[in-house]
Amino acid sequence: MPSNQMEATGSIAYERAWTVGSYIFADSLEPSRKLGCDWKEALLQPILGKWSEEAYVLLRFMMGFMITCHGVQKTFGLLDGESPAQGLFLVAGLIETVGGLLVILGLFTSPMALILSGEMAVAYFMVHASLRFWPLLNGGEIVVANCFAFLYIAAKGPGALSLDEWFDRHQFSSQGASLPDRENPRFPSS
């Protein structure tokens, strides 16, 4: 809100901003939309920001590994699973086993993660929500968390250390073109 409008409405807004390096810190009585970040984000960014791609790869690996374990348990009855599943549980187990392996490898990552996200949503509403709606009360917290983690992976794509990236690099290098810069994908690196 511009200062003349704040004065006209009689609201009191106290805002102080300063820069440290290239990070902006702010404290105010009203949230500041102009600064583009809050002070907590700005404090952690220098520490965690440089590892964001590696953290994402670790998230992709671990989500793929955990869903593969669930799939193997359903499909083959391993890992303290009951007898191999039948019907829809067998289909879910196959989707989880194959999908988890593909997410780990980073091959067809976005479409497979979207399928896994949808499968988790279906699992929640078919199995857990029939008991009680709220995930905390029906044991469906992990299913909901998996659903949104796979949705994030589907939106972000394969990232580094993936076969999708390797195939893209191989295809671009054979054509003599350069890949877009990882920091700014809209502009090719020179």
ABEGO torsion letter per residue (X at the ends): XBAAAAAAAGBBBBBBBBBBEABBBBBBABBBAAAGBBAAAAAAAAAAAAAAAAAAAAAAAAAAAAAAAAAAAAAAGBGGBBBBBBEAAAAAAAAAAAAAAAAAAGBGAAAAAAAAAAAAAAAAAAAAAAABABAAAAGAAAAAAAAAAAAAAAAAEAEBGBAAAAAAAAAAAAAGBBBBBAABAABBBX
